[in-house]
Amino acid sequence: MAIAQVERQTCAVTHGKSISCSTRLSLSGARFSRDYVRVRGSRGGFVVPAAKFCYLSSPATRGKRGRLCPTNGVRTHLLGKAGLLAPFWMAGEIRSDMIVRMHDGNSTGTGIVALIVQKFGGSSVADARRIMAAAQRAVDAKRAGNQVVMVISARGDKTDELIDLARQIGEVPPPREMDMLLATGEQESVALVAMAVQALGEPAISLTGYQIGILTDSTFTKARIQRIQTDRMRRLLDEGNIVVAAGFQGIDSDFNITTLGRGGSDTTATALAAVLEADVCEIYTDVDGIYTTDPRLIKTARKMNRIAYDEMLELTSLGGGKMHSRSIEFAKKYRVPLLVRPAYSDGEGTLIAPYADDSTLPMVTGVALVKSEAIVNLRNLPDRPGVLAALFTKMAERKIPIDMVIQDIAAGAVAEVSFTVPQDDLAEALTAAQQAVQLLGAGKVHHGTNVAKVSVVGAGMRTHTGVAAQMFKSLCDAGVNIQMITTSEIKISVLVDRDQKEAALQAVHEGFALHQERAAAPTIGYRQSSPETKTHVSRDELERDVVSRLASMEDIVVSEVQLDVQQSRVTVRHVADQPGVAAEVFGAVAEGGVMVDLIVQNISHGQHADLSFTVPRGDLEQCLLLLRELIERWPGAELSFDKEIAMLSVMGIGLRSHTGVGERMFRALADTGVNVQMVNTSEIRISVVVSLADAARANQAMLTTFGLK
């Protein structure tokens, strides 16, 4: 055993960077061919072979050099005077009490062992050769001193084969029996992978969802995890086993086998990483990582090295990336770093974790395309409290996730609400909408299908006035007309004609120069300094507090209710429904240095459309001045505003996949007698505009409803 003792205090270490520091190590007895280094950090540890270090400057090892390269996704080495560079997902200060140890690869040592969860999709275990390759990755990680849990999907197209077989027997197979059937796919693959690990000389044991201890509700084919019992897994890991866990499945309180639905293996992996407090969860896929957009559609798409949880949530909900929303929800909720890596090469992949600081935030991270959207439009609704509550209640009863919800300012005591759903859910959504209209005693339901949604996502757009204008200009230059607009803090989505979807995607990707490693800021508008926080408690701390009180792992996390009483609303009515209008409106506003928050454009009627948006009250006069000059050129266009409004936002994790959030929010507002003037939604935020007079009551209703202080 070789010991490396910290002699002096080390420096701060940030994500992805090493900062020169004065820490020195005294090192003795190191044998570079066999020894491993362990470091204890703030939330765990990591282990890498000593031979991978590029430089050790201490009396015992001066001049020893190894090859600089990542090991199992960990880019770790010692620099200069033994200053420490943490794994690139760790951040914070490495202190002198975080003892660095080196030990023989054949001994147990006393350092802290890293725990890695590795998830392999169906294509990664499709045949014997690929199964052996996956097993080798796990074996390499274990021999580097880590504890390893593998989460395995059904092999290749096995799940599709089983579904086809069931449908040959009956067109609508019973959900319980489908879960019994589909769970066999993972049972087959985990047994084969465990055999492969044992053939490579390491102990392994395969476990089904029941044997792992994954307890779910009884919603067959799309069950939600309630809790995971970890005692057996921890015991097996401590005994030196590689645990090979079946993804996608669990068991309910009546011992029925359940499956977790689409993305279930990703969900299993991140849930296990959360409860085991893993140092990282590696997701092995058939791609190099997360791209700025679909590389099959846009040849200049670029692989990203890093993306934040919220950005990934938005992109995933929009069809971007290779992961399901629920797995990202778990990772964010329980602070699990995710590393999306290629299964067939040594590429570093893409890290999903928070950015180190605001200076590293990209203005736009990626562009996503949803090809098969459908619109449901409810017209002639009464403009009174309870309308949205009725709609969301009926949708929640069918567990239909509503996307892109839009309610513009009412005209003549008549409101209009539009929302999009996946085209496969259209029939159910129309039934729910019709029931809501019947309940209200007014309104008509319309729908459309020939549409697609293009969205840009980026954490940096919070502080730049020109992101929306740049997007709309790029679409205008490509001759693409915008049918609907909705926004959130970090996302702007537009609905376009489905025949123009790829042209729109290409135009926006080029418009933001996302093919470049460090894309320049938009040429329209200005970057503003980040607003000062209004609370002494960070959003992360709020989420952590909410998570600690959850009864079930997949409970809704509403971590914050935000009330902004310094907003004004601006509406431009009867503008031409043609390319370029939105670009001109928001280009003028951006060049005037006005920061736009919520943007709403509902579907047009005839040849005209309406645009509404909110701005800080102090910028209202400047905004109106800019727009009056613009709309003088547009015959029939009307400009109106409301100086004193309030914007109320509910923020958290999983707001879209948990259909009950909107139902509870709008029911509470209706019960309090608060009328909703405008609505905008995203994966992590539901925002409404209410009158300033109703703001305090609305805010208190939200705090009470979601159990926040």
C-alpha positions in Angstrom: 0.0 0.0 0.0 1.3 3.4 -1.0 0.1 6.5 0.9 -0.1 10.1 -0.4 -0.6 12.5 2.4 -1.8 16.1 1.9 0.8 18.4 3.4 -0.7 21.8 2.6 -4.2 23.1 1.8 -5.3 22.8 -1.8 -7.0 25.3 -4.1 -10.6 25.6 -5.3 -11.5 23.4 -8.2 -14.3 24.2 -10.7 -16.2 22.1 -13.3 -14.0 21.2 -16.2 -11.0 23.3 -15.1 -8.0 23.1 -12.8 -6.7 26.2 -11.0 -3.0 26.3 -10.2 -2.5 25.7 -6.5 0.2 25.2 -3.9 -0.8 21.9 -2.4 2.0 19.3 -2.0 1.7 15.6 -1.4 4.2 13.4 0.3 4.1 10.1 -1.5 5.9 6.8 -0.9 5.8 3.2 -2.1 3.9 3.9 -5.4 4.1 1.3 -8.1 2.7 2.9 -11.2 1.8 -0.3 -13.0 -0.5 -1.6 -10.3 -1.6 1.2 -7.9 -4.7 3.2 -7.8 -5.4 6.6 -6.4 -8.5 7.4 -4.3 -9.7 10.8 -3.4 -12.5 11.6 -1.0 -14.7 14.6 -2.2 -17.7 16.5 -1.0 -20.2 13.9 -2.3 -18.3 10.7 -2.8 -15.0 9.6 -4.2 -13.2 8.5 -7.3 -10.6 6.0 -8.2 -8.2 6.0 -11.1 -5.0 4.0 -11.9 -1.9 5.9 -10.9 -0.4 5.1 -14.3 -3.0 7.5 -15.9 -1.7 10.5 -14.0 0.2 12.9 -16.2 2.5 14.4 -13.5 3.4 13.8 -9.8 5.7 16.3 -8.3 6.9 14.9 -5.0 10.2 13.6 -3.7 9.3 10.0 -4.2 8.0 10.3 -7.8 9.6 13.3 -9.4 9.9 12.8 -13.1 7.4 10.0 -13.3 4.9 10.7 -16.1 2.0 8.8 -17.4 -0.4 9.3 -20.4 -3.0 12.0 -20.0 -6.4 10.3 -20.8 -9.8 9.7 -19.2 -10.5 6.5 -17.3 -14.1 5.3 -17.2 -15.2 8.8 -18.0 -13.1 10.4 -15.3 -10.6 12.9 -16.6 -8.4 13.0 -13.5 -4.7 13.9 -13.0 -2.3 15.7 -10.8 -0.8 19.0 -12.1 2.1 21.1 -11.1 3.0 20.9 -7.5 0.5 18.0 -7.0 -2.5 20.4 -7.4 -5.5 18.2 -7.7 -8.0 18.3 -10.7 -11.2 16.6 -9.6 -13.4 14.6 -12.0 -15.0 17.1 -14.3 -18.5 16.7 -12.7 -17.2 17.6 -9.2 -17.0 21.2 -8.1 -16.0 23.0 -4.9 -13.0 23.1 -2.7 -10.8 20.1 -2.1 -9.5 20.4 1.4 -6.6 19.0 3.3 -8.9 16.6 5.2 -9.8 14.8 1.9 -7.0 12.3 2.2 -5.5 11.0 -1.0 -4.5 7.4 -0.9 -2.7 5.1 -3.3 -3.1 1.3 -2.9 -2.3 -1.9 -4.7 -4.9 -2.9 -7.2 -5.2 -6.3 -5.4 -5.8 -4.9 -2.0 -8.9 -3.4 -0.4 -7.3 -0.3 1.0 -9.1 2.2 3.3 -10.0 4.9 0.8 -13.5 5.7 -0.3 -14.7 3.7 -3.2 -16.6 5.4 -6.1 -20.0 3.9 -7.1 -20.8 4.0 -10.8 -24.1 3.1 -12.4 -23.8 2.0 -16.0 -26.8 1.8 -18.2 -26.8 -0.1 -21.5 -29.6 0.1 -24.1 -30.9 -2.7 -26.2 -28.6 -2.1 -29.1 -25.6 -2.2 -26.8 -26.5 -5.8 -25.8 -28.1 -7.0 -29.0 -25.7 -10.0 -29.6 -23.0 -11.9 -27.8 -20.1 -9.7 -29.1 -21.8 -6.5 -27.8 -22.8 -8.2 -24.5 -19.1 -9.1 -23.9 -18.1 -5.4 -24.8 -20.6 -4.1 -22.2 -19.4 -6.6 -19.6 -15.8 -5.5 -20.3 -16.6 -1.9 -19.5 -18.1 -2.9 -16.1 -15.1 -5.2 -15.4 -12.6 -2.4 -16.2 -14.5 0.0 -13.9 -14.5 -2.5 -11.0 -10.8 -3.4 -11.5 -10.1 0.4 -11.2 -11.5 0.1 -7.7 -15.1 1.1 -8.2 -18.3 -0.5 -7.2 -20.4 -1.0 -10.3 -24.2 -1.4 -10.9 -25.2 -2.2 -14.5 -28.7 -1.5 -15.7 -29.6 -3.5 -18.8 -32.4 -3.1 -21.4 -34.0 -5.9 -23.4 -31.8 -7.0 -26.2 -32.1 -5.4 -29.7 -35.6 -5.5 -30.9 -36.8 -8.0 -28.4 -39.5 -5.7 -26.9 -40.9 -4.9 -30.3 -41.0 -8.6 -31.1 -43.0 -9.3 -28.0 -45.4 -6.5 -28.6 -46.1 -7.7 -32.2 -46.6 -11.3 -30.9 -49.1 -10.1 -28.3 -51.1 -8.1 -30.9 -51.3 -11.2 -33.1 -53.2 -12.8 -30.3 -55.4 -9.8 -29.5 -55.6 -6.3 -30.8 -55.8 -4.8 -27.3 -53.8 -7.0 -24.9 -54.6 -6.7 -21.2 -52.1 -4.2 -19.7 -51.2 -6.5 -16.7 -50.4 -9.4 -19.0 -48.3 -7.1 -21.3 -46.2 -6.2 -18.3 -45.7 -9.8 -17.5 -44.7 -10.5 -21.1 -42.4 -7.5 -21.7 -40.5 -7.9 -18.4 -39.1 -11.2 -19.7 -37.0 -9.2 -22.2 -34.9 -7.6 -19.5 -34.7 -10.9 -17.5 -33.1 -12.6 -20.5 -30.5 -9.8 -21.1 -29.4 -9.4 -17.4 -28.7 -13.1 -17.1 -26.6 -13.1 -20.3 -24.7 -10.0 -19.1 -24.0 -11.5 -15.7 -22.7 -14.6 -17.4 -20.4 -12.5 -19.5 -19.0 -10.6 -16.5 -18.3 -13.9 -14.8 -16.6 -15.2 -17.9 -14.2 -12.3 -17.7 -13.3 -13.3 -14.2 -15.4 -11.0 -11.9 -18.3 -12.0 -9.6 -21.7 -10.8 -10.8 -25.3 -11.4 -10.0 -28.4 -10.5 -12.1 -31.5 -9.1 -10.4 -35.0 -8.5 -11.7 -36.9 -5.4 -10.7 -38.6 -7.3 -7.9 -35.3 -8.7 -6.6 -33.7 -5.2 -6.7 -36.6 -3.9 -4.6 -38.2 -1.4 -7.0 -41.7 -0.8 -5.7 -44.2 1.0 -8.0 -47.8 2.0 -8.2 -50.2 -0.3 -10.2 -50.4 1.7 -13.4 -49.6 -1.1 -15.8 -47.4 -0.3 -18.8 -46.4 3.1 -17.4 -45.9 2.6 -13.6 -44.2 5.2 -11.4 -41.6 4.3 -8.8 -42.6 4.8 -5.2 -39.5 3.6 -3.5 -36.4 1.4 -3.9 -35.1 -0.9 -1.2 -31.3 -0.9 -1.4 -30.2 -3.2 1.4 -29.7 -6.2 -0.9 -27.8 -4.3 -3.6 -25.5 -2.6 -1.0 -24.7 -6.0 0.5 -23.9 -7.5 -2.9 -21.7 -4.6 -3.8 -19.9 -4.8 -0.5 -19.2 -8.4 -1.2 -17.4 -7.5 -4.4 -20.2 -8.3 -6.9 -21.0 -6.4 -10.1 -24.8 -6.0 -9.8 -26.6 -6.5 -13.1 -30.1 -5.0 -12.7 -33.0 -5.3 -15.0 -34.2 -1.9 -16.3 -37.8 -0.9 -17.1 -39.6 -3.0 -14.4 -40.7 -3.2 -10.8 -43.4 -4.7 -8.7 -46.6 -3.3 -7.0 -48.0 -3.8 -3.6 -49.9 -6.9 -4.8 -46.7 -8.4 -6.2 -47.8 -7.8 -9.8 -44.9 -7.2 -12.2 -45.1 -3.7 -13.6 -43.2 -1.8 -16.4 -42.2 1.8 -16.3 -43.1 2.8 -19.9 -41.1 4.6 -22.5 -37.6 5.3 -21.3 -38.0 2.9 -18.4 -34.4 1.6 -18.3 -33.0 5.2 -18.2 -35.4 5.9 -15.4 -34.3 2.7 -13.5 -30.6 3.7 -13.9 -31.0 7.3 -12.6 -33.4 6.2 -9.8 -30.8 3.6 -8.7 -28.0 6.1 -8.9 -30.1 8.5 -6.8 -30.9 6.1 -4.0 -27.4 4.6 -4.0 -25.9 8.1 -4.0 -23.7 7.1 -7.0 -20.8 9.4 -8.1 -22.0 9.2 -11.7 -24.5 7.5 -13.9 -23.1 6.6 -17.3 -25.7 6.1 -20.1 -24.2 4.1 -23.0 -26.0 4.7 -26.3 -25.4 4.3 -30.0 -24.4 8.0 -30.4 -21.4 10.0 -29.4 -23.4 12.1 -26.9 -26.0 14.9 -27.0 -25.9 17.0 -30.1 -27.0 20.6 -30.8 -29.8 19.1 -33.0 -30.5 15.8 -34.8 -27.3 15.0 -36.8 -29.4 12.9 -39.2 -31.2 16.0 -40.3 -28.6 18.7 -39.9 -25.1 17.6 -41.0 -23.4 20.4 -39.1 -24.9 19.4 -35.8 -22.2 19.4 -33.1 -21.7 17.2 -30.1 -21.9 19.1 -26.8 -19.4 18.5 -24.0 -21.8 19.7 -21.3 -25.5 20.6 -20.8 -27.4 21.7 -17.7 -30.3 19.6 -16.3 -33.0 22.2 -17.2 -31.7 22.5 -20.7 -31.7 18.8 -21.1 -35.2 18.5 -19.7 -36.5 21.0 -22.2 -34.6 19.3 -25.1 -35.8 15.9 -24.0 -39.4 16.9 -23.7 -39.0 18.3 -27.3 -37.6 15.2 -28.7 -34.0 16.1 -28.5 -31.3 13.8 -27.2 -31.5 10.1 -26.4 -33.1 10.2 -23.0 -36.5 10.3 -21.5 -37.8 13.2 -19.4 -38.4 11.1 -16.2 -34.7 10.0 -16.1 -33.6 13.7 -16.3 -36.1 14.5 -13.6 -34.6 12.0 -11.3 -31.0 13.2 -12.0 -31.9 16.8 -11.3 -34.1 16.1 -8.3 -31.4 13.9 -6.6 -28.3 15.6 -7.9 -27.0 12.7 -10.0 -24.4 13.6 -12.6 -25.2 11.9 -15.9 -22.6 11.1 -18.6 -24.1 10.1 -22.0 -21.4 8.1 -23.7 -21.0 6.0 -26.9 -21.2 2.3 -26.3 -18.8 1.4 -29.2 -15.9 3.8 -28.7 -13.9 5.5 -26.0 -15.5 9.0 -26.6 -16.1 11.2 -23.6 -19.7 11.8 -24.4 -21.8 14.6 -22.9 -22.0 15.5 -19.2 -25.4 16.5 -17.9 -24.8 18.6 -14.8 -25.0 22.2 -13.6 -22.7 24.8 -15.1 -19.9 26.1 -12.9 -21.0 29.8 -13.1 -23.1 32.2 -15.1 -20.1 33.2 -17.3 -20.1 29.8 -18.9 -23.8 29.8 -19.8 -24.4 29.3 -23.6 -27.0 31.7 -25.1 -28.5 28.8 -27.1 -27.6 25.2 -26.4 -29.6 23.3 -29.0 -32.6 23.2 -31.4 -35.2 20.5 -31.2 -37.8 19.4 -33.7 -41.1 17.6 -32.8 -42.5 16.3 -36.1 -45.9 14.9 -35.2 -47.7 17.5 -33.2 -51.5 18.2 -33.2 -53.3 21.4 -32.1 -56.4 21.5 -30.0 -58.1 24.9 -30.1 -61.0 25.9 -27.8 -62.8 29.1 -28.9 -65.6 31.2 -27.5 -64.8 30.2 -23.9 -66.2 32.3 -21.1 -63.5 34.7 -19.7 -63.9 33.7 -16.0 -62.2 31.7 -13.3 -62.4 27.9 -13.6 -62.1 27.5 -17.4 -58.5 26.2 -17.4 -59.2 24.1 -14.3 -62.0 22.3 -16.1 -59.7 21.6 -19.1 -56.7 20.4 -17.1 -58.9 18.2 -14.9 -60.3 16.3 -17.9 -56.8 16.0 -19.5 -55.3 14.8 -16.2 -58.0 12.1 -15.9 -56.5 10.6 -19.1 -52.9 11.3 -18.1 -52.3 13.2 -21.3 -49.3 15.5 -21.1 -50.3 18.9 -22.5 -47.6 20.7 -24.2 -47.3 24.3 -25.5 -50.4 25.7 -23.6 -51.4 29.1 -24.8 -54.1 31.5 -23.7 -53.9 35.0 -25.1 -55.6 38.1 -23.6 -59.4 37.8 -24.0 -61.4 40.0 -26.3 -64.9 41.0 -25.5 -65.3 38.7 -22.5 -64.5 35.7 -24.7 -61.3 33.7 -24.2 -59.4 31.3 -26.4 -57.1 28.5 -25.4 -54.8 26.3 -27.6 -52.5 23.5 -26.7 -50.5 20.8 -28.5 -50.3 17.1 -27.9 -48.5 14.2 -29.6 -50.6 13.3 -32.6 -51.1 9.8 -31.2 -52.9 11.4 -28.2 -55.2 13.6 -30.4 -58.3 11.5 -30.2 -58.2 11.3 -26.4 -57.3 15.0 -26.1 -60.3 15.9 -28.3 -62.6 13.8 -26.1 -61.3 15.5 -23.0 -61.6 19.0 -24.5 -65.2 18.3 -25.6 -66.1 17.2 -22.0 -64.5 20.4 -20.6 -66.6 22.5 -23.0 -69.8 20.7 -22.0 -68.9 21.2 -18.3 -68.5 24.9 -18.9 -71.6 25.2 -21.0 -69.8 27.2 -23.7 -67.1 27.0 -26.3 -66.2 25.1 -29.5 -63.4 22.6 -30.1 -61.3 22.7 -33.2 -58.1 20.9 -34.1 -55.3 20.7 -36.7 -52.6 18.1 -37.5 -50.3 19.3 -40.3 -47.9 21.1 -37.9 -44.4 20.6 -36.3 -42.7 22.3 -33.5 -39.2 23.9 -33.5 -37.7 25.0 -30.3 -34.5 26.7 -29.1 -33.1 26.0 -25.6 -30.4 27.9 -23.7 -29.8 29.0 -20.1 -28.1 32.2 -21.3 -31.3 33.6 -23.0 -32.4 34.8 -19.6 -30.1 37.7 -19.9 -30.1 38.7 -23.7 -32.8 40.8 -25.3 -32.3 39.4 -28.8 -32.7 35.6 -28.7 -36.3 35.5 -29.7 -35.8 38.2 -32.4 -32.8 36.2 -33.8 -34.9 33.0 -34.0 -37.8 34.8 -35.7 -35.5 36.5 -38.2 -33.9 33.2 -39.1 -37.3 31.7 -39.8 -38.3 34.8 -41.8 -35.2 34.6 -44.0 -36.1 31.0 -44.8 -39.6 31.9 -45.7 -41.1 30.0 -42.7 -44.4 31.3 -41.2 -45.0 31.0 -37.5 -48.4 29.7 -36.4 -48.0 29.8 -32.6 -45.3 31.0 -30.1 -44.7 30.1 -26.5 -41.7 30.8 -24.3 -40.2 29.9 -20.9 -37.1 31.2 -19.1 -34.8 29.1 -21.3 -37.0 28.0 -24.2 -38.7 29.5 -27.2 -41.0 27.2 -29.2 -42.8 27.9 -32.5 -45.4 25.9 -34.4 -44.8 25.8 -38.2 -46.2 24.0 -41.2 -45.0 20.4 -41.1 -43.8 20.6 -44.8 -41.4 23.3 -43.6 -40.0 21.6 -40.5 -36.6 20.7 -41.8 -36.1 24.1 -43.5 -37.0 25.7 -40.2 -34.6 23.5 -38.2 -31.8 24.3 -40.5 -32.4 28.0 -40.5 -32.5 28.3 -36.7 -29.4 26.1 -36.2 -27.5 28.3 -38.7 -28.9 31.5 -37.3 -27.4 30.8 -33.9 -24.2 29.4 -35.4 -24.5 26.2 -33.3 -22.0 24.4 -35.4 -19.3 26.4 -33.7 -17.8 25.3 -30.4 -18.5 28.7 -28.8 -21.3 30.3 -30.8 -21.4 34.1 -30.8 -24.3 36.0 -29.1 -27.2 37.0 -31.3 -26.5 40.0 -33.6 -29.9 41.5 -32.5 -30.3 43.1 -29.1 -28.0 43.3 -26.0 -26.8 41.2 -23.2 -28.0 42.4 -19.8 -26.5 41.8 -16.4 -28.3 39.1 -14.4 -30.9 40.4 -12.0 -30.2 40.3 -8.4 -31.8 37.4 -6.6 -34.8 38.2 -4.5 -34.3 35.4 -2.0 -31.6 34.3 0.3 -32.4 30.7 -0.4 -31.2 29.2 -3.8 -33.6 27.3 -6.0 -31.3 24.2 -5.5 -31.8 24.5 -1.7 -35.6 24.8 -2.2 -35.7 21.8 -4.4 -33.5 19.8 -1.9 -35.9 20.7 0.9 -39.0 19.6 -1.1 -37.3 16.4 -2.1 -36.6 15.6 1.5 -40.3 15.6 2.2 -41.5 13.4 -0.7 -43.4 10.3 0.3 -42.7 8.7 -3.1 -39.7 9.0 -5.4 -41.7 10.3 -8.3 -43.9 12.7 -6.4 -44.3 16.1 -8.1 -41.6 18.6 -7.1 -42.9 22.1 -7.1 -39.9 23.8 -5.5 -40.8 27.5 -6.0 -43.7 29.9 -6.6 -42.5 33.1 -8.1 -44.5 36.3 -8.2 -43.5 39.3 -10.3 -45.6 42.4 -9.7 -43.4 44.7 -11.9 -44.7 43.5 -15.2 -46.7 45.1 -18.0 -48.6 43.4 -20.9 -48.3 44.5 -24.5 -50.6 43.2 -27.3 -50.4 43.7 -31.0 -53.6 42.6 -32.8 -54.6 42.1 -36.4 -51.1 41.8 -37.8 -50.6 40.0 -41.1 -50.2 36.2 -40.7 -47.0 36.0 -42.8 -43.3 35.4 -42.3 -41.3 38.3 -40.8 -44.0 39.9 -38.6 -42.7 38.4 -35.3 -39.1 39.1 -36.3 -39.9 42.8 -36.9 -41.8 43.2 -33.6 -39.2 41.5 -31.4 -36.3 42.9 -33.4 -37.5 46.4 -32.7 -38.0 45.7 -29.0 -34.6 43.9 -28.6 -32.7 46.8 -30.3 -34.4 49.1 -27.9 -32.8 47.1 -25.0 -36.1 45.9 -23.7 -36.1 42.4 -22.1 -39.2 40.4 -23.1 -40.3 37.6 -20.7 -43.5 35.7 -21.6 -44.4 35.6 -25.4 -47.8 34.2 -26.6 -49.1 33.9 -30.2 -52.2 31.9 -30.6 -53.2 30.3 -33.9 -54.5 32.8 -36.5 -58.0 33.3 -37.8 -58.2 34.2 -41.5 -55.2 36.2 -42.5 -54.4 37.9 -39.3 -52.7 37.0 -36.0 -52.3 38.5 -32.5 -49.1 38.7 -30.4 -48.9 39.4 -26.7 -45.9 39.6 -24.4 -44.8 40.9 -21.1 -42.0 43.4 -20.3 -40.7 45.0 -17.1 -43.0 47.9 -16.1 -40.1 50.4 -16.2 -39.6 49.5 -19.9 -43.2 49.8 -21.0 -43.1 53.4 -22.4 -39.9 52.6 -24.3 -41.5 49.5 -25.7 -44.7 51.2 -26.8 -42.7 54.0 -28.5 -40.7 51.4 -30.5 -43.9 49.5 -31.5 -46.0 52.6 -32.4 -43.4 53.6 -35.0 -43.4 50.0 -36.4 -47.2 49.4 -36.7 -47.8 52.6 -38.5 -46.7 50.7 -41.5 -49.3 47.9 -40.9 -52.9 49.0 -41.9 -55.5 47.7 -39.4 -53.0 46.7 -36.7 -53.9 47.7 -33.1 -51.6 48.2 -30.1 -52.9 47.8 -26.6 -51.4 47.4 -23.2 -52.0 46.9 -19.5 -49.5 48.7 -17.3 -50.3 46.9 -14.1 -50.3 43.1 -14.3 -48.6 40.3 -12.3 -46.9 37.2 -13.5 -47.2 34.1 -11.3 -45.0 31.1 -12.0 -44.9 27.6 -10.5 -41.5 26.1 -11.0 -40.1 22.6 -10.4 -39.2 19.2 -11.9 -41.5 17.1 -14.0 -44.3 19.6 -14.5 -45.1 18.3 -17.9 -45.0 14.6 -17.3 -47.0 15.0 -14.1 -50.3 16.1 -15.6 -51.8 16.9 -12.2 -49.7 20.0 -11.6 -51.7 22.2 -14.0 -55.0 20.8 -12.7 -54.1 21.6 -9.1 -52.7 25.1 -10.0 -55.8 26.2 -12.0 -58.3 24.6 -9.6 -56.7 26.6 -6.7 -56.8 29.8 -8.7 -60.5 29.2 -9.6 -61.4 28.4 -6.0 -59.8 31.7 -5.0 -61.8 33.6 -7.6 -58.7 34.6 -9.7 -59.2 34.9 -13.4 -56.3 33.9 -15.6 -55.5 36.3 -18.5 -52.6 34.5 -20.2 -50.9 31.1 -19.9 -47.5 29.8 -20.9 -46.0 26.4 -20.0 -42.7 24.5 -20.3 -41.1 21.4 -18.8 -40.0 23.2 -15.7 -42.4 26.2 -15.4 -46.1 27.1 -15.7 -46.7 30.9 -15.9 -49.9 32.8 -15.8 -50.7 36.5 -16.0 -53.3 37.8 -13.5 -54.5 41.3 -12.6 -52.3 43.1 -10.1 -55.3 43.2 -7.7 -55.4 39.4 -7.6 -51.7 38.9 -7.3 -51.4 38.5 -3.6 -54.3 36.1 -3.3 -53.1 34.0 -6.3 -49.6 33.8 -4.8 -50.9 32.6 -1.4 -53.1 30.0 -3.1 -50.1 28.6 -4.9 -48.0 28.5 -1.7 -50.8 26.7 0.2 -51.6 24.3 -2.7 -48.0 23.1 -3.1 -47.0 23.2 0.6 -44.4 25.9 0.3 -43.7 28.6 2.9 
